[in-house]
């Protein structure tokens, strides 16, 4: 441990470790949910642990460097692949939306919702659209207000999905 990490009181280090390991465990529990899943929760847990442990700091650094390499492998700078990913994303998005709104089966509805989020992610990551949009927001708009709005939008989408799932569960139980 570095000097800075050793200077913290013991009880603070223990609380940060408990919170970090708790977030890592929570990432496995929320990983299957629609939306970003457990990846941000896992990274937050590793970030907390990195404040006290060098192994977590190294792991977080490896994830950051290998994550960009993985992005370059999955989304190479190739116009044909750009077009292929766009067409695949739009086709799957249309199919998932149709399945989601035409079905009354809970499991099909949930799969449709997850495919919709996958397609939106594919369309945003292809051609570095998300990066371009984020840079535009940071340069031209108030970034804090935007990030709060985006977080609220994701929360509302997930809440609406859980309400719909709960409604279907009650509807299925009553029939």
Z-matrix of the N, CA and C atoms (Angstrom, degrees):
N
C 1 1.439
C 2 1.521 1 109.82
N 3 1.318 2 116.20 1 141.88
C 4 1.459 3 119.24 2 177.89
C 5 1.516 4 109.93 3 -74.58
N 6 1.324 5 115.66 4 167.22
C 7 1.458 6 120.19 5 -177.63
C 8 1.526 7 111.96 6 -59.75
N 9 1.334 8 115.91 7 -43.26
C 10 1.458 9 120.15 8 -178.52
C 11 1.528 10 111.20 9 -60.15
N 12 1.318 11 116.34 10 -40.17
C 13 1.457 12 120.47 11 -178.63
C 14 1.527 13 111.66 12 -71.07
N 15 1.326 14 117.78 13 -29.39
C 16 1.464 15 120.93 14 179.65
C 17 1.524 16 112.24 15 -78.15
N 18 1.336 17 118.84 16 -23.16
C 19 1.454 18 121.78 17 -175.86
C 20 1.518 19 113.43 18 -73.36
N 21 1.304 20 118.32 19 -16.64
C 22 1.460 21 120.64 20 179.28
C 23 1.522 22 109.93 21 -68.70
N 24 1.330 23 116.35 22 147.33
C 25 1.470 24 118.76 23 175.56
C 26 1.535 25 110.56 24 -62.20
N 27 1.301 26 115.36 25 150.09
C 28 1.463 27 121.89 26 -176.79
C 29 1.523 28 111.32 27 -57.87
N 30 1.325 29 118.30 28 -43.95
C 31 1.464 30 121.01 29 -175.90
C 32 1.527 31 111.41 30 -65.43
N 33 1.354 32 117.64 31 -31.78
C 34 1.474 33 119.79 32 176.87
C 35 1.531 34 110.56 33 -69.39
N 36 1.336 35 115.43 34 -40.59
C 37 1.472 36 118.46 35 178.82
C 38 1.522 37 110.72 36 -64.07
N 39 1.329 38 116.98 37 -40.19
C 40 1.468 39 121.19 38 179.82
C 41 1.525 40 110.20 39 -65.46
N 42 1.329 41 118.07 40 -44.50
C 43 1.467 42 120.98 41 179.77
C 44 1.528 43 111.69 42 -63.69
N 45 1.338 44 116.40 43 -40.61
C 46 1.465 45 119.63 44 178.31
C 47 1.530 46 110.00 45 -65.94
N 48 1.327 47 117.22 46 -39.92
C 49 1.472 48 120.27 47 177.97
C 50 1.526 49 111.21 48 -64.75
N 51 1.312 50 117.40 49 -42.56
C 52 1.472 51 120.33 50 178.70
C 53 1.528 52 110.19 51 -61.91
N 54 1.339 53 116.40 52 -44.49
C 55 1.467 54 120.02 53 179.02
C 56 1.532 55 110.82 54 -64.15
N 57 1.332 56 117.06 55 -41.32
C 58 1.463 57 120.58 56 -179.76
C 59 1.516 58 112.38 57 -64.13
N 60 1.345 59 116.26 58 -48.40
C 61 1.469 60 118.92 59 178.44
C 62 1.528 61 110.98 60 -66.96
N 63 1.330 62 117.07 61 -33.19
C 64 1.469 63 120.19 62 176.32
C 65 1.518 64 111.79 63 -63.01
N 66 1.333 65 116.68 64 -41.37
C 67 1.468 66 119.90 65 177.68
C 68 1.525 67 111.31 66 -67.25
N 69 1.317 68 117.15 67 -36.98
C 70 1.467 69 119.55 68 178.28
C 71 1.526 70 110.01 69 -65.27
N 72 1.323 71 117.75 70 -42.11
C 73 1.465 72 120.39 71 175.88
C 74 1.523 73 111.19 72 -65.13
N 75 1.330 74 116.74 73 -40.11
C 76 1.470 75 120.74 74 179.35
C 77 1.524 76 111.04 75 -64.66
N 78 1.324 77 117.54 76 -30.03
C 79 1.464 78 119.55 77 179.76
C 80 1.524 79 111.07 78 -62.89
N 81 1.315 80 116.47 79 -34.72
C 82 1.468 81 119.24 80 176.34
C 83 1.518 82 112.18 81 -70.02
N 84 1.324 83 116.87 82 -30.22
C 85 1.461 84 120.33 83 -180.00
C 86 1.516 85 112.92 84 -78.03
N 87 1.335 86 117.83 85 -33.13
C 88 1.465 87 120.29 86 -178.02
C 89 1.524 88 112.02 87 -100.72
N 90 1.315 89 117.90 88 2.12
C 91 1.460 90 121.16 89 -178.41
C 92 1.512 91 114.05 90 -63.33
N 93 1.290 92 117.96 91 -28.56
C 94 1.469 93 120.98 92 -177.24
C 95 1.522 94 111.94 93 -86.42
N 96 1.320 95 118.76 94 -10.31
C 97 1.462 96 121.57 95 -177.92
C 98 1.524 97 110.99 96 -72.38
N 99 1.319 98 117.07 97 150.81
C 100 1.463 99 119.75 98 176.31
C 101 1.524 100 110.27 99 -64.62
N 102 1.290 101 115.80 100 153.02
C 103 1.450 102 120.44 101 -177.92
C 104 1.513 103 109.06 102 108.14
N 105 1.302 104 117.13 103 -155.17
C 106 1.461 105 118.81 104 -177.34
C 107 1.523 106 113.45 105 -69.00
N 108 1.327 107 117.85 106 -16.57
C 109 1.458 108 120.44 107 177.37
C 110 1.511 109 112.43 108 75.21
N 111 1.312 110 116.28 109 -150.22
C 112 1.448 111 120.67 110 -172.94
C 113 1.515 112 115.34 111 -92.23
N 114 1.324 113 118.01 112 -1.71
C 115 1.463 114 119.72 113 -176.67
C 116 1.528 115 111.86 114 -63.30
N 117 1.345 116 120.30 115 -49.15
C 118 1.466 117 118.78 116 178.07
C 119 1.529 118 112.76 117 -62.72
N 120 1.330 119 116.82 118 -33.97
C 121 1.463 120 120.40 119 179.30
C 122 1.532 121 109.86 120 -68.48
N 123 1.331 122 116.46 121 -40.87
C 124 1.463 123 120.89 122 176.55
C 125 1.526 124 111.07 123 -62.00
N 126 1.329 125 116.82 124 -44.49
C 127 1.461 126 120.24 125 179.45
C 128 1.522 127 111.51 126 -65.13
N 129 1.337 128 117.42 127 -37.04
C 130 1.468 129 120.26 128 177.07
C 131 1.531 130 110.45 129 -64.70
N 132 1.329 131 116.98 130 -41.18
C 133 1.459 132 120.54 131 177.39
C 134 1.517 133 112.19 132 -63.44
N 135 1.334 134 116.46 133 -43.03
C 136 1.460 135 119.93 134 176.87
C 137 1.520 136 111.31 135 -65.26
N 138 1.337 137 116.41 136 -36.14
C 139 1.460 138 119.98 137 177.53
C 140 1.513 139 111.62 138 -63.05
N 141 1.325 140 116.90 139 -40.84
C 142 1.466 141 119.57 140 176.79
C 143 1.521 142 111.42 141 -65.88
N 144 1.322 143 116.41 142 -43.82
C 145 1.464 144 119.67 143 179.64
C 146 1.531 145 111.79 144 -66.38
N 147 1.330 146 116.68 145 -29.42
C 148 1.462 147 120.43 146 -179.83
C 149 1.525 148 111.83 147 -67.36
N 150 1.329 149 117.12 148 -20.29
C 151 1.459 150 118.49 149 177.20
C 152 1.524 151 111.92 150 -70.55
N 153 1.343 152 117.30 151 -21.71
C 154 1.462 153 121.00 152 -178.60
C 155 1.527 154 114.04 153 -115.34
N 156 1.324 155 118.04 154 -20.84
C 157 1.465 156 120.65 155 -172.04
C 158 1.522 157 110.81 156 -129.47
N 159 1.317 158 115.13 157 133.88
C 160 1.464 159 119.86 158 179.11
C 161 1.522 160 112.03 159 -72.41
N 162 1.347 161 118.60 160 -30.97
C 163 1.464 162 120.34 161 179.01
C 164 1.529 163 110.40 162 -63.34
N 165 1.324 164 117.52 163 -37.79
C 166 1.464 165 120.28 164 178.35
C 167 1.524 166 110.67 165 -70.50
N 168 1.325 167 115.95 166 -34.82
C 169 1.463 168 120.37 167 177.50
C 170 1.530 169 110.76 168 -64.65
N 171 1.340 170 115.88 169 -42.85
C 172 1.471 171 120.27 170 177.49
C 173 1.530 172 110.84 171 -64.53
N 174 1.340 173 116.48 172 -42.15
C 175 1.460 174 120.50 173 -179.86
C 176 1.531 175 110.98 174 -63.28
N 177 1.318 176 116.62 175 -42.08
C 178 1.462 177 121.22 176 178.89
C 179 1.529 178 110.64 177 -64.47
N 180 1.328 179 116.54 178 -39.96
C 181 1.464 180 120.62 179 177.30
C 182 1.533 181 110.72 180 -63.92
N 183 1.341 182 117.36 181 -42.95
C 184 1.471 183 120.84 182 178.26
C 185 1.523 184 111.46 183 -63.10
N 186 1.320 185 116.96 184 -39.26
C 187 1.468 186 120.09 185 178.98
C 188 1.522 187 110.10 186 -64.20
N 189 1.325 188 117.16 187 -41.43
C 190 1.468 189 120.34 188 179.74
C 191 1.524 190 111.48 189 -64.71
N 192 1.324 191 117.48 190 -46.24
C 193 1.466 192 119.32 191 -177.60
C 194 1.520 193 111.57 192 -71.34
N 195 1.328 194 117.96 193 -41.87
C 196 1.466 195 119.75 194 -179.88
C 197 1.519 196 111.93 195 -73.60
N 198 1.325 197 117.58 196 -26.57
C 199 1.465 198 120.66 197 177.34
C 200 1.517 199 111.33 198 -64.43
N 201 1.323 200 117.61 199 -39.78
C 202 1.464 201 119.57 200 178.25
C 203 1.529 202 110.71 201 -70.75
N 204 1.330 203 116.89 202 -34.95
C 205 1.470 204 119.06 203 176.27
C 206 1.523 205 110.98 204 -66.14
N 207 1.333 206 116.62 205 -40.41
C 208 1.458 207 120.61 206 177.92
C 209 1.526 208 110.51 207 -62.79
N 210 1.329 209 116.52 208 -40.76
C 211 1.465 210 120.51 209 177.61
C 212 1.523 211 110.39 210 -59.84
N 213 1.336 212 116.67 211 -43.74
C 214 1.463 213 120.05 212 179.95
C 215 1.528 214 111.93 213 -66.10
N 216 1.328 215 118.02 214 -30.77
C 217 1.463 216 120.81 215 178.10
C 218 1.529 217 110.76 216 -74.25
N 219 1.335 218 116.88 217 -44.33
C 220 1.465 219 120.69 218 -177.02
C 221 1.523 220 111.12 219 -73.83
N 222 1.320 221 117.31 220 -38.60
C 223 1.462 222 121.84 221 -178.11
C 224 1.525 223 110.06 222 -118.69
N 225 1.345 224 117.66 223 72.62
C 226 1.466 225 119.24 224 179.71
C 227 1.530 226 110.15 225 -71.49
N 228 1.314 227 115.14 226 163.20
C 229 1.460 228 120.87 227 -179.64
C 230 1.528 229 109.07 228 -81.08
N 231 1.353 230 115.49 229 79.56
C 232 1.454 231 122.21 230 -175.58
C 233 1.524 232 107.82 231 -140.45
N 234 1.320 233 117.77 232 121.15
C 235 1.472 234 121.57 233 -174.48
C 236 1.531 235 111.97 234 -64.25
N 237 1.323 236 117.92 235 -34.85
C 238 1.466 237 119.93 236 178.85
C 239 1.526 238 110.89 237 -66.65
N 240 1.334 239 116.46 238 -40.65
C 241 1.471 240 118.53 239 177.48
C 242 1.512 241 111.52 240 -68.70
N 243 1.327 242 117.32 241 -35.23
C 244 1.462 243 119.53 242 174.83
C 245 1.522 244 110.26 243 -56.43
N 246 1.326 245 115.48 244 -49.15
C 247 1.460 246 120.42 245 -179.17
C 248 1.527 247 110.94 246 -65.06
N 249 1.331 248 117.63 247 -41.54
C 250 1.455 249 121.67 248 178.98
C 251 1.527 250 111.27 249 -61.36
N 252 1.342 251 117.05 250 -45.97
C 253 1.465 252 120.36 251 178.76
C 254 1.526 253 111.72 252 -64.65
N 255 1.333 254 117.09 253 -38.62
C 256 1.462 255 119.38 254 178.43
C 257 1.530 256 111.21 255 -64.57
N 258 1.326 257 116.45 256 -45.73
C 259 1.465 258 119.90 257 179.57
C 260 1.528 259 111.48 258 -65.37
N 261 1.337 260 116.80 259 -42.45
C 262 1.456 261 120.94 260 177.88
C 263 1.530 262 110.65 261 -61.94
N 264 1.316 263 116.64 262 -44.92
C 265 1.466 264 120.49 263 179.50
C 266 1.515 265 112.29 264 -62.53
N 267 1.329 266 117.47 265 -43.97
C 268 1.469 267 120.56 266 -179.94
C 269 1.525 268 111.45 267 -68.28
N 270 1.337 269 117.31 268 -40.45
C 271 1.455 270 120.98 269 178.60
C 272 1.529 271 111.19 270 -63.28
N 273 1.338 272 116.97 271 -48.12
C 274 1.464 273 120.41 272 178.39
C 275 1.524 274 111.92 273 -65.00
N 276 1.323 275 117.18 274 -37.21
C 277 1.453 276 121.04 275 178.75
C 278 1.523 277 110.69 276 -63.70
N 279 1.324 278 116.75 277 -43.14
C 280 1.468 279 120.08 278 177.93
C 281 1.526 280 110.79 279 -64.72
N 282 1.322 281 117.27 280 -44.38
C 283 1.465 282 120.59 281 179.41
C 284 1.514 283 112.45 282 -64.87
N 285 1.320 284 117.15 283 -43.44
C 286 1.470 285 120.73 284 -179.50
C 287 1.520 286 110.89 285 -66.49
N 288 1.319 287 116.72 286 -38.67
C 289 1.467 288 119.91 287 178.23
C 290 1.518 289 110.22 288 -64.97
N 291 1.309 290 117.36 289 -41.81
C 292 1.467 291 121.21 290 177.94
C 293 1.523 292 110.70 291 -62.87
N 294 1.319 293 117.28 292 -46.39
C 295 1.468 294 120.80 293 178.93
C 296 1.514 295 110.62 294 -63.39
N 297 1.325 296 116.82 295 -41.77
C 298 1.462 297 121.43 296 -176.61
C 299 1.524 298 112.06 297 -62.34
N 300 1.304 299 116.69 298 -40.33
C 301 1.459 300 118.98 299 -175.90
C 302 1.525 301 114.67 300 -94.37
N 303 1.315 302 118.08 301 -9.58
C 304 1.464 303 120.49 302 179.04
C 305 1.519 304 112.76 303 -101.57
N 306 1.308 305 118.45 304 -9.98
C 307 1.456 306 120.47 305 -174.74
C 308 1.528 307 111.05 306 -101.31
N 309 1.300 308 114.44 307 153.56
C 310 1.466 309 119.88 308 173.12
C 311 1.525 310 110.69 309 -114.54
N 312 1.317 311 116.92 310 -0.45
C 313 1.456 312 120.43 311 178.76
C 314 1.523 313 109.22 312 -84.35
N 315 1.304 314 115.43 313 131.46
C 316 1.463 315 121.53 314 -174.96
C 317 1.523 316 112.18 315 -62.85
N 318 1.317 317 117.83 316 -42.61
C 319 1.455 318 119.81 317 -176.71
C 320 1.517 319 111.57 318 -67.70
N 321 1.350 320 118.05 319 -36.63
C 322 1.460 321 120.27 320 176.89
C 323 1.522 322 111.03 321 -68.51
N 324 1.332 323 115.89 322 -38.05
C 325 1.457 324 120.59 323 177.91
C 326 1.527 325 110.60 324 -62.72
N 327 1.316 326 117.25 325 -42.51
C 328 1.459 327 121.35 326 179.72
C 329 1.527 328 111.03 327 -66.73
N 330 1.314 329 117.91 328 -42.80
C 331 1.464 330 121.04 329 177.72
C 332 1.524 331 110.11 330 -63.61
N 333 1.319 332 116.79 331 -41.15
C 334 1.464 333 120.25 332 177.33
C 335 1.515 334 111.90 333 -60.48
N 336 1.327 335 116.26 334 -41.25
C 337 1.462 336 120.26 335 179.43
C 338 1.527 337 111.07 336 -65.43
N 339 1.328 338 117.53 337 -40.91
C 340 1.464 339 120.45 338 178.89
C 341 1.527 340 111.17 339 -66.66
N 342 1.333 341 117.47 340 -38.16
C 343 1.469 342 120.34 341 178.50
C 344 1.527 343 110.12 342 -66.41
N 345 1.339 344 117.31 343 -37.16
C 346 1.464 345 120.27 344 176.80
C 347 1.521 346 110.21 345 -59.96
N 348 1.332 347 118.47 346 -46.32
C 349 1.461 348 120.81 347 178.18
C 350 1.525 349 111.73 348 -64.40
N 351 1.341 350 116.99 349 -37.63
C 352 1.459 351 120.20 350 176.96
C 353 1.523 352 110.52 351 -62.15
N 354 1.333 353 116.92 352 -44.44
C 355 1.464 354 120.92 353 -178.97
C 356 1.521 355 111.73 354 -65.49
N 357 1.319 356 116.60 355 -40.98
C 358 1.464 357 119.61 356 178.07
C 359 1.529 358 109.71 357 -62.89
N 360 1.330 359 116.79 358 -41.64
C 361 1.466 360 120.11 359 177.53
C 362 1.521 361 111.00 360 -63.78
N 363 1.331 362 117.28 361 -42.89
C 364 1.465 363 121.36 362 178.99
C 365 1.522 364 110.44 363 -61.26
N 366 1.326 365 116.92 364 -45.25
C 367 1.461 366 120.31 365 -178.82
C 368 1.524 367 111.69 366 -67.75
N 369 1.321 368 117.54 367 -34.27
C 370 1.466 369 119.73 368 179.26
C 371 1.523 370 112.54 369 -74.95
N 372 1.326 371 117.48 370 -36.69
C 373 1.459 372 120.01 371 -178.21
C 374 1.521 373 112.46 372 -79.29
N 375 1.327 374 117.75 373 -28.20
C 376 1.449 375 121.10 374 178.81
C 377 1.529 376 108.89 375 -67.14
N 378 1.314 377 116.24 376 140.75
C 379 1.464 378 124.17 377 -178.72
C 380 1.523 379 112.68 378 61.17
N 381 1.335 380 116.39 379 17.08
C 382 1.471 381 123.05 380 179.02
C 383 1.526 382 111.74 381 55.99
N 384 1.339 383 115.54 382 37.37
C 385 1.465 384 119.77 383 -179.88
C 386 1.522 385 112.16 384 -63.18
N 387 1.337 386 116.74 385 -41.72
C 388 1.456 387 119.88 386 -179.10
C 389 1.529 388 110.78 387 -63.22
N 390 1.327 389 116.65 388 -41.38
C 391 1.464 390 120.49 389 178.63
C 392 1.532 391 111.06 390 -64.54
N 393 1.323 392 116.80 391 -42.80
C 394 1.469 393 120.25 392 178.71
C 395 1.521 394 110.88 393 -64.41
N 396 1.326 395 116.88 394 -42.56
C 397 1.462 396 121.01 395 179.83
C 398 1.524 397 111.07 396 -65.38
N 399 1.331 398 117.17 397 -41.77
C 400 1.464 399 121.01 398 178.90
C 401 1.524 400 110.69 399 -63.40
N 402 1.332 401 117.13 400 -43.36
C 403 1.467 402 120.13 401 177.97
C 404 1.516 403 111.24 402 -62.98
N 405 1.330 404 117.17 403 -40.29
C 406 1.461 405 120.81 404 177.92
C 407 1.525 406 110.53 405 -61.23
N 408 1.325 407 116.29 406 -43.73
C 409 1.462 408 120.40 407 -179.04
C 410 1.519 409 110.69 408 -65.53
N 411 1.333 410 116.86 409 -43.73
C 412 1.463 411 119.97 410 -178.85
C 413 1.527 412 112.02 411 -64.71
N 414 1.320 413 116.41 412 -35.17
C 415 1.454 414 119.91 413 -178.19
C 416 1.526 415 111.44 414 -80.27
N 417 1.328 416 117.90 415 -42.89
C 418 1.457 417 120.62 416 -169.05
C 419 1.525 418 115.47 417 -102.48
N 420 1.305 419 117.70 418 -23.92
C 421 1.463 420 119.43 419 -175.19
C 422 1.520 421 110.99 420 -120.62
N 423 1.301 422 115.08 421 172.77
C 424 1.458 423 120.90 422 175.84
C 425 1.526 424 107.81 423 -75.62
N 426 1.324 425 117.13 424 109.98
C 427 1.465 426 121.52 425 -173.43
C 428 1.520 427 112.18 426 -65.37
N 429 1.337 428 118.09 427 -37.54
C 430 1.458 429 119.35 428 -178.50
C 431 1.528 430 110.74 429 -65.50
N 432 1.317 431 116.74 430 -44.12
C 433 1.464 432 119.98 431 179.98
C 434 1.518 433 110.36 432 -63.96
N 435 1.354 434 116.96 433 -39.28
C 436 1.451 435 119.90 434 179.78
C 437 1.515 436 111.51 435 -66.33
N 438 1.331 437 117.54 436 -44.37
C 439 1.469 438 119.84 437 -177.98
C 440 1.523 439 110.24 438 -64.57
N 441 1.330 440 117.55 439 -36.88
C 442 1.460 441 119.58 440 176.32
C 443 1.526 442 110.43 441 -65.87
N 444 1.333 443 117.31 442 -40.03
C 445 1.468 444 120.68 443 178.93
C 446 1.515 445 111.18 444 -64.98
N 447 1.337 446 116.49 445 -42.21
C 448 1.463 447 120.23 446 179.59
C 449 1.519 448 110.63 447 -64.61
N 450 1.321 449 117.15 448 -43.00
C 451 1.458 450 121.28 449 178.56
C 452 1.523 451 110.46 450 -62.38
N 453 1.325 452 116.86 451 -42.60
C 454 1.462 453 120.98 452 178.14
C 455 1.526 454 110.80 453 -63.75
N 456 1.341 455 117.28 454 -40.92
C 457 1.465 456 120.94 455 178.64
C 458 1.531 457 110.68 456 -62.22
N 459 1.348 458 117.60 457 -44.25
C 460 1.464 459 120.60 458 179.30
C 461 1.526 460 110.44 459 -64.41
N 462 1.322 461 116.81 460 -39.63
C 463 1.458 462 120.99 461 178.91
C 464 1.525 463 110.87 462 -63.83
N 465 1.335 464 116.67 463 -42.94
C 466 1.467 465 120.71 464 179.44
C 467 1.527 466 110.40 465 -64.41
N 468 1.347 467 117.47 466 -42.58
C 469 1.471 468 120.65 467 179.31
C 470 1.524 469 110.72 468 -61.28
N 471 1.323 470 116.84 469 -47.12
C 472 1.461 471 119.69 470 179.80
C 473 1.522 472 111.44 471 -65.18
N 474 1.337 473 117.36 472 -39.57
C 475 1.463 474 120.66 473 178.60
C 476 1.522 475 110.69 474 -64.17
N 477 1.340 476 117.01 475 -42.95
C 478 1.471 477 119.98 476 178.45
C 479 1.527 478 110.41 477 -61.07
N 480 1.333 479 116.78 478 -39.04
C 481 1.459 480 119.61 479 179.40
C 482 1.526 481 110.82 480 -65.10
N 483 1.328 482 117.45 481 -43.78
C 484 1.455 483 119.73 482 -179.21
C 485 1.528 484 111.28 483 -66.90
N 486 1.329 485 117.10 484 -34.91
C 487 1.472 486 119.60 485 175.69
C 488 1.522 487 109.56 486 -64.08
N 489 1.331 488 116.47 487 -42.85
C 490 1.460 489 120.26 488 179.59
C 491 1.531 490 110.64 489 -64.99
N 492 1.328 491 117.35 490 -42.28
C 493 1.461 492 120.85 491 177.98
C 494 1.521 493 109.97 492 -62.61
N 495 1.334 494 116.53 493 -43.44
C 496 1.466 495 120.26 494 177.80
C 497 1.515 496 111.69 495 -62.19
N 498 1.331 497 117.36 496 -40.89
C 499 1.460 498 121.51 497 178.35
C 500 1.521 499 110.89 498 -61.67
N 501 1.346 500 116.60 499 -44.70
C 502 1.461 501 119.77 500 179.11
C 503 1.524 502 111.40 501 -66.29
N 504 1.323 503 117.18 502 -35.84
C 505 1.475 504 120.48 503 178.20
C 506 1.534 505 110.49 504 -64.34
N 507 1.330 506 116.11 505 -42.79
C 508 1.477 507 119.72 506 177.91
C 509 1.513 508 109.93 507 -67.21
N 510 1.318 509 117.08 508 -42.17
C 511 1.469 510 121.94 509 179.94
C 512 1.534 511 110.71 510 -61.83
N 513 1.341 512 116.07 511 -41.31
C 514 1.455 513 120.25 512 179.36
C 515 1.523 514 111.01 513 -68.95
N 516 1.333 515 116.20 514 -39.15
C 517 1.470 516 119.83 515 -179.44
C 518 1.521 517 111.86 516 -68.19
N 519 1.320 518 117.66 517 -30.57
C 520 1.474 519 120.72 518 -178.01
C 521 1.515 520 112.63 519 -81.25
N 522 1.335 521 117.66 520 -17.66
C 523 1.482 522 118.42 521 -178.04
C 524 1.490 523 112.57 522 -95.32
